Amino acid sequence: MSTRIGFVGVGRMGANMARHLKLDCQYQVSAIYDINRDFAAELASELESQAYESLSEVTANADAIITVVTDDAAMRAIFLEGDDTLLANSSGKIFINCATLSPAIHREVSAAAENAGAQALEACMASSISHAREGQLYLMVSGDGGAFDTTRSLLEDLSVKLRFIEGGAGRASEVKALVNMVMNINTAGLAEGLGLAQALGHDLEMICEVFSQTGANSRVLETDSEDMIARDHECWFSASHAAKDSGIAQGLAAEKGISLPLNDATKAQYDKMTAEGLGELDKSGITELTFPGRHNSADT
């Protein structure tokens, strides 16, 4: 594929997506931008690309621009605020926005892109850093159908599976909010179950084996239980991001007048982790609040 690919936001996920496209799939990664200028320059050197200091230069030097930013405010900053945005002279460009953000900001950016003569997709990722590097993301995509058709081969090279969600901008991010809401609740529930098992003096490997054969089984048990027990919280999906994503679901529920008490309780736990300086631990670090003898567990 001859399309020039730009990246805006090259943290853990964005950088590994860029590496996969360039090193494994031989795409031309032509433009890189990040607020961390040094890291952007290092990645550009690694990928024989060019790091730019303005957003408009990224748009000028790429045909499809993949964005992976932290939150709604960062998304608004790169597309909608100030004199330097990705939408400057963007007619004919395609934006693929991959971060977990609110449906509202995706709709706002999509409308602004259309007004500028560009196209926008949201390609929400339900995967981890290793999946980004290996091209094994699970992508939930919505937005401009024409842009999806144009970039489908690119999206397939990034993913193990694609799901196009009908209904226009914002719909994929709604589904992603549901995914992360349930995942976060499951993580908090497992942390409490293992914490109570520890307090009762049970062998935790035995408990996990029993969980796996009963209604207590979950994907989170498979991915997080070992790290919870070993207190290994190297970050794959941070507690601060878990709090943000549970907050997106909370906001959607408020809009619809729906009560989500489990989500509210889970968000409160991840908010507590963030407030106490644990926000950059992996989400499995919620066990710091539930296991006896760990961080501040006595008053949870």
C-alpha positions as CSV (number, residue, x, y, z in Angstrom):
1,M,0.0,0.0,0.0
2,S,1.5,3.3,-1.1
3,T,-0.5,5.5,1.3
4,R,1.7,7.7,3.5
5,I,0.8,7.1,7.2
6,G,1.1,9.8,9.9
7,F,0.9,9.2,13.6
8,V,-0.1,11.7,16.3
9,G,0.4,10.4,19.8
10,V,3.2,7.8,20.0
11,G,2.9,6.5,23.5
12,R,2.8,2.8,24.3
13,M,0.1,2.0,21.8
14,G,0.7,4.5,19.0
15,A,4.5,3.8,18.8
16,N,3.9,0.0,18.6
17,M,1.3,0.4,15.9
18,A,3.7,2.5,13.9
19,R,6.5,-0.1,14.4
20,H,4.2,-2.8,13.2
21,L,3.1,-0.9,10.1
22,K,6.7,0.1,9.1
23,L,8.8,-2.8,10.2
24,D,6.4,-5.7,9.6
25,C,4.1,-4.5,6.9
26,Q,6.5,-2.1,5.0
27,Y,4.1,0.9,5.1
28,Q,5.6,4.4,4.6
29,V,5.3,6.0,8.0
30,S,6.0,9.5,6.8
31,A,5.1,11.8,9.7
32,I,5.2,11.5,13.5
33,Y,4.1,14.0,16.2
34,D,4.0,13.8,19.9
35,I,4.0,16.4,22.7
36,N,7.1,14.5,23.9
37,R,9.4,15.9,21.2
38,D,12.4,13.7,22.2
39,F,10.4,10.5,22.0
40,A,8.9,11.5,18.7
41,A,12.3,12.2,17.3
42,E,13.7,8.8,18.6
43,L,10.8,6.9,17.0
44,A,11.1,8.8,13.7
45,S,14.8,7.9,13.6
46,E,14.0,4.2,14.3
47,L,11.4,4.1,11.6
48,E,13.3,6.3,9.0
49,S,10.4,8.8,9.3
50,Q,10.2,12.5,10.1
51,A,9.1,14.0,13.4
52,Y,7.3,17.3,13.0
53,E,6.7,20.1,15.5
54,S,3.4,21.2,14.0
55,L,0.2,19.3,13.5
56,S,-0.4,20.9,10.1
57,E,2.9,19.5,8.8
58,V,1.7,16.0,9.7
59,T,-1.4,16.5,7.7
60,A,0.6,17.9,4.8
61,N,2.9,14.9,4.7
62,A,0.5,12.0,5.2
63,D,-2.6,10.7,3.4
64,A,-4.0,8.8,6.4
65,I,-3.3,10.1,10.0
66,I,-3.7,7.8,13.0
67,T,-4.3,9.5,16.3
68,V,-3.9,7.9,19.7
69,V,-4.3,10.7,22.4
70,T,-5.0,10.6,26.1
71,D,-8.4,12.2,26.5
72,D,-11.1,14.4,25.1
73,A,-9.1,17.6,25.8
74,A,-6.1,16.3,23.9
75,M,-8.4,15.3,21.0
76,R,-10.0,18.8,20.9
77,A,-6.5,20.4,21.0
78,I,-5.2,18.5,17.9
79,F,-8.3,19.0,15.8
80,L,-10.3,22.0,17.0
81,E,-8.3,24.5,19.0
82,G,-5.8,27.1,18.1
83,D,-4.1,28.0,14.8
84,D,-2.3,24.7,14.3
85,T,-4.6,21.7,13.9
86,L,-4.7,18.6,11.9
87,L,-7.6,19.9,9.9
88,A,-5.5,22.7,8.3
89,N,-5.6,22.1,4.6
90,S,-6.9,18.6,5.2
91,S,-9.2,18.1,2.2
92,G,-8.9,14.6,1.0
93,K,-7.2,13.3,4.1
94,I,-8.5,10.4,6.3
95,F,-8.2,10.5,10.0
96,I,-8.3,7.2,12.0
97,N,-8.8,8.1,15.7
98,C,-8.0,5.2,18.0
99,A,-8.1,6.4,21.5
100,T,-10.9,5.6,24.0
101,L,-12.7,8.9,24.2
102,S,-16.3,10.1,24.6
103,P,-18.7,9.5,21.7
104,A,-19.4,13.3,21.8
105,I,-15.8,14.3,20.9
106,H,-15.7,11.7,18.1
107,R,-18.9,13.2,16.7
108,E,-17.6,16.7,17.0
109,V,-14.3,15.8,15.2
110,S,-16.1,13.9,12.5
111,A,-18.4,16.9,11.7
112,A,-15.4,19.2,11.7
113,A,-13.5,16.9,9.3
114,E,-16.4,16.7,7.0
115,N,-16.6,20.5,6.9
116,A,-12.9,20.6,6.0
117,G,-13.4,18.1,3.1
118,A,-11.7,15.3,5.1
119,Q,-13.0,12.0,6.4
120,A,-12.9,10.6,9.9
121,L,-13.2,7.1,11.5
122,E,-13.0,6.0,15.1
123,A,-11.2,2.7,15.4
124,C,-11.5,1.8,19.1
125,M,-9.0,-0.7,20.3
126,A,-9.9,-3.5,22.8
127,S,-6.3,-4.8,23.1
128,S,-3.0,-4.3,24.8
129,I,0.5,-3.0,23.9
130,S,1.7,-6.4,22.7
131,H,-1.2,-6.7,20.4
132,A,-0.4,-3.3,18.9
133,R,3.1,-4.4,18.1
134,E,2.0,-7.6,16.6
135,G,-0.9,-6.3,14.5
136,Q,-3.3,-8.3,16.6
137,L,-5.7,-5.5,17.7
138,Y,-9.4,-6.0,18.0
139,L,-10.8,-2.9,16.3
140,M,-14.4,-1.5,16.6
141,V,-14.8,0.9,13.8
142,S,-17.5,3.5,13.0
143,G,-17.9,6.7,11.1
144,D,-17.5,7.5,7.5
145,G,-18.3,4.3,5.5
146,G,-16.3,5.5,2.5
147,A,-13.2,6.1,4.7
148,F,-13.6,2.6,6.1
149,D,-13.7,1.1,2.6
150,T,-10.6,3.1,1.6
151,T,-8.6,2.1,4.7
152,R,-9.8,-1.4,5.2
153,S,-6.6,-3.1,4.2
154,L,-4.6,-0.8,6.5
155,L,-7.0,-1.6,9.4
156,E,-6.8,-5.3,8.7
157,D,-3.0,-5.1,8.9
158,L,-3.4,-3.6,12.3
159,S,-5.9,-6.0,13.6
160,V,-6.8,-9.6,14.2
161,K,-10.4,-8.8,13.7
162,L,-12.5,-5.8,12.6
163,R,-16.1,-5.0,13.6
164,F,-17.7,-2.1,11.7
165,I,-20.5,-0.7,13.8
166,E,-23.3,1.0,11.9
167,G,-24.9,4.3,13.0
168,G,-22.2,6.9,12.3
169,A,-19.7,8.7,14.4
170,G,-19.7,7.9,18.1
171,R,-21.2,4.4,17.9
172,A,-17.9,2.5,18.2
173,S,-16.8,4.6,21.1
174,E,-20.1,3.8,22.9
175,V,-19.4,0.1,22.4
176,K,-15.9,0.5,23.6
177,A,-17.2,2.2,26.7
178,L,-19.3,-0.8,27.4
179,V,-16.4,-3.1,26.9
180,N,-14.2,-1.3,29.3
181,M,-16.9,-0.8,31.8
182,V,-17.5,-4.5,32.1
183,M,-13.8,-5.3,32.0
184,N,-13.1,-2.8,34.8
185,I,-16.0,-4.2,36.9
186,N,-14.7,-7.8,36.4
187,T,-11.2,-6.6,37.4
188,A,-12.5,-5.0,40.6
189,G,-14.6,-8.0,41.4
190,L,-11.7,-10.4,40.9
191,A,-9.4,-8.2,43.1
192,E,-12.0,-8.3,45.9
193,G,-12.5,-12.1,45.6
194,L,-8.8,-12.8,45.7
195,G,-8.3,-10.2,48.5
196,L,-11.0,-11.9,50.7
197,A,-9.5,-15.3,49.8
198,Q,-6.1,-14.1,51.0
199,A,-7.6,-12.8,54.2
200,L,-9.3,-16.2,54.8
201,G,-6.0,-18.0,54.4
202,H,-6.8,-19.9,51.2
203,D,-4.2,-20.9,48.6
204,L,-4.8,-18.4,45.8
205,E,-3.7,-20.7,43.0
206,M,-6.4,-23.2,44.2
207,I,-8.9,-20.3,44.3
208,C,-8.1,-19.3,40.7
209,E,-8.4,-22.9,39.5
210,V,-11.8,-23.2,41.2
211,F,-12.9,-19.8,39.7
212,S,-11.9,-21.0,36.2
213,Q,-14.3,-24.0,36.5
214,T,-17.2,-22.0,37.8
215,G,-19.4,-19.0,37.3
216,A,-16.5,-16.9,38.6
217,N,-14.5,-17.5,35.5
218,S,-13.7,-14.5,33.2
219,R,-11.2,-13.3,30.7
220,V,-9.8,-11.1,33.5
221,L,-9.1,-14.1,35.5
222,E,-6.9,-15.4,32.7
223,T,-5.1,-12.1,32.0
224,D,-4.7,-10.5,35.5
225,S,-4.9,-13.1,38.3
226,E,-1.2,-14.1,38.2
227,D,-0.1,-10.5,38.3
228,M,-2.6,-9.7,41.1
229,I,-1.2,-12.5,43.3
230,A,2.5,-11.7,42.4
231,R,1.9,-8.0,42.9
232,D,3.4,-7.4,39.4
233,H,1.6,-4.3,38.1
234,E,3.8,-3.4,35.1
235,C,1.5,-1.2,33.1
236,W,-0.4,-2.6,30.1
237,F,-3.6,-0.7,30.8
238,S,-3.3,1.9,33.5
239,A,-5.5,2.5,36.5
240,S,-5.9,6.1,35.5
241,H,-7.2,5.1,32.1
242,A,-9.5,2.6,33.7
243,A,-10.9,5.5,35.8
244,K,-11.3,7.6,32.6
245,D,-13.1,4.9,30.7
246,S,-15.4,4.0,33.5
247,G,-16.2,7.7,33.7
248,I,-17.2,7.7,30.0
249,A,-19.7,4.9,30.7
250,Q,-20.9,6.9,33.7
251,G,-21.5,9.9,31.6
252,L,-23.4,7.9,29.0
253,A,-25.6,6.4,31.7
254,A,-26.3,9.8,33.1
255,E,-27.4,11.0,29.7
256,K,-29.9,8.2,29.5
257,G,-31.0,8.3,33.1
258,I,-29.6,4.8,33.8
259,S,-28.2,3.8,37.2
260,L,-24.9,1.8,37.1
261,P,-24.0,1.2,40.7
262,L,-21.3,-1.4,40.0
263,N,-19.7,0.9,37.5
264,D,-19.9,3.8,39.9
265,A,-18.2,1.7,42.7
266,T,-15.5,0.5,40.3
267,K,-14.7,4.1,39.1
268,A,-14.4,5.2,42.7
269,Q,-11.8,2.5,43.3
270,Y,-9.8,3.5,40.3
271,D,-10.2,7.2,41.2
272,K,-8.8,6.4,44.6
273,M,-5.8,4.7,43.1
274,T,-5.1,7.7,41.0
275,A,-5.5,10.1,43.9
276,E,-3.1,8.0,46.0
277,G,-0.4,8.0,43.3
278,L,-1.1,4.5,41.9
279,G,-2.7,5.7,38.7
280,E,0.2,4.5,36.5
281,L,0.1,1.0,37.8
282,D,-1.7,-1.5,35.6
283,K,-5.4,-2.0,36.3
284,S,-4.5,-5.2,38.1
285,G,-3.0,-2.9,40.8
286,I,-6.5,-2.4,42.2
287,T,-5.5,-5.3,44.4
288,E,-3.4,-2.8,46.3
289,L,-6.7,-1.6,47.7
290,T,-8.2,-5.1,48.4
291,F,-5.4,-7.4,49.6
292,P,-4.7,-7.4,53.4
293,G,-1.3,-5.7,54.1
294,R,-1.0,-3.9,50.8
295,H,-1.2,-0.2,50.1
296,N,-3.8,1.5,52.4
297,S,-6.0,-1.6,52.4
298,A,-7.0,-1.1,56.0
299,D,-9.4,1.7,55.3
300,T,-11.0,0.5,52.1
